[in-house]
Amino acid sequence: MVIGRSAVSLQDELSPVKQSQSSLAHDLADRAATALDEAGEMPPGDERTEAMQKALVLRNAAEIQQLLGGKRGAPDV
C-alpha cells in the first residue's frame, strides 16, 4: 500500500509547544552547521580549534534538545 505525501507539513500538525521545541532544535542544528563551516574555513591554530569546539557544543545541544524536547512516552511526530 502506498500512501501519498500530504501538501501539509508536519510543522502544521504539531502543537505550538512541539513546534517551538522542534524549531529550537532546527535552529541549533542550523547554527551548529554554520559554525562548523566557518571554523573549517579558518587557518589551523588555536582559534580554529576553539571555533570547532563551539560548533560541536551547538551540535550536541541540538541533539539533546531533539531527544529530550518531547514528552516522555509520547510518540515522535
Sine and cosine of phi, psi and omega as CSV:
sin_phi,cos_phi,sin_psi,cos_psi,sin_omega,cos_omega
0.00,0.00,0.74,-0.67,-0.01,-1.00
-0.94,-0.33,0.77,-0.64,0.02,-1.00
-0.95,-0.32,0.83,-0.56,0.00,-1.00
-0.95,0.31,0.45,-0.89,0.04,-1.00
-0.98,0.19,0.63,-0.78,0.03,-1.00
-0.99,0.10,0.48,-0.88,0.07,-1.00
-0.96,0.27,-0.25,0.97,0.01,-1.00
-1.00,0.09,0.75,-0.66,0.00,-1.00
-0.98,0.19,0.30,-0.95,0.05,-1.00
-0.90,0.44,-0.52,0.85,0.01,-1.00
-0.86,0.52,-0.57,0.82,-0.01,-1.00
-0.92,0.38,-0.44,0.90,-0.07,-1.00
-1.00,-0.03,-0.19,0.98,-0.05,-1.00
-0.99,0.14,0.46,-0.89,0.10,-1.00
-0.92,0.38,0.34,-0.94,0.02,-1.00
-0.84,0.55,-0.58,0.81,0.01,-1.00
-0.92,0.38,-0.73,0.68,0.02,-1.00
-0.88,0.47,-0.63,0.78,0.01,-1.00
-0.89,0.46,-0.69,0.72,-0.02,-1.00
-0.93,0.38,-0.62,0.79,0.04,-1.00
-0.91,0.41,-0.69,0.72,0.00,-1.00
-0.91,0.42,-0.67,0.74,-0.02,-1.00
-0.93,0.36,-0.53,0.85,0.06,-1.00
-0.90,0.43,-0.71,0.71,0.03,-1.00
-0.88,0.47,-0.66,0.75,0.03,-1.00
-0.91,0.41,-0.65,0.76,0.02,-1.00
-0.89,0.46,-0.70,0.71,0.02,-1.00
-0.90,0.44,-0.65,0.76,0.02,-1.00
-0.91,0.42,-0.65,0.76,0.04,-1.00
-0.90,0.43,-0.70,0.72,0.02,-1.00
-0.90,0.44,-0.62,0.79,0.02,-1.00
-0.91,0.42,-0.69,0.73,0.00,-1.00
-0.90,0.44,-0.68,0.73,0.02,-1.00
-0.89,0.45,-0.71,0.70,0.00,-1.00
-0.89,0.46,-0.63,0.78,0.01,-1.00
-0.92,0.38,-0.65,0.76,0.05,-1.00
-0.89,0.46,-0.71,0.71,0.00,-1.00
-0.91,0.43,-0.65,0.76,0.02,-1.00
-0.91,0.41,-0.60,0.80,0.00,-1.00
-0.91,0.41,-0.42,0.91,0.00,-1.00
-1.00,0.07,-0.16,0.99,-0.03,-1.00
-0.98,0.18,0.47,-0.88,0.08,-1.00
-0.94,0.35,0.47,-0.88,0.02,-1.00
-0.83,0.56,0.59,-0.81,0.02,-1.00
0.48,-0.88,-0.12,-0.99,-0.07,-1.00
-0.90,0.43,-0.63,0.78,-0.02,-1.00
-0.91,0.42,-0.65,0.76,0.03,-1.00
-0.91,0.42,-0.68,0.73,0.01,-1.00
-0.86,0.51,-0.70,0.71,0.01,-1.00
-0.91,0.42,-0.65,0.76,0.02,-1.00
-0.91,0.42,-0.63,0.78,0.04,-1.00
-0.91,0.42,-0.65,0.76,0.02,-1.00
-0.90,0.43,-0.65,0.76,0.03,-1.00
-0.91,0.42,-0.62,0.79,0.04,-1.00
-0.90,0.44,-0.65,0.76,0.02,-1.00
-0.92,0.38,-0.58,0.81,0.06,-1.00
-0.89,0.45,-0.68,0.73,0.04,-1.00
-0.88,0.47,-0.67,0.74,0.00,-1.00
-0.90,0.44,-0.66,0.75,0.05,-1.00
-0.90,0.44,-0.65,0.76,0.03,-1.00
-0.88,0.47,-0.64,0.77,0.02,-1.00
-0.90,0.45,-0.69,0.73,0.01,-1.00
-0.91,0.41,-0.67,0.75,0.01,-1.00
-0.90,0.43,-0.69,0.72,0.03,-1.00
-0.87,0.49,-0.65,0.76,0.00,-1.00
-0.92,0.39,-0.64,0.77,-0.02,-1.00
-0.96,0.28,-0.66,0.75,-0.12,-0.99
-0.98,-0.20,-0.08,1.00,-0.08,-1.00
-0.93,0.36,-0.46,0.89,-0.04,-1.00
-1.00,0.04,0.16,-0.99,0.05,-1.00
-0.97,0.26,0.53,-0.85,0.03,-1.00
-0.92,0.40,0.72,-0.69,0.04,-1.00
0.99,0.14,-0.12,0.99,0.01,-1.00
-0.99,0.14,0.65,-0.76,0.01,-1.00
-0.94,0.34,0.54,-0.84,0.08,-1.00
-0.93,0.37,0.63,-0.77,0.01,-1.00
-0.95,-0.31,0.00,0.00,0.00,0.00
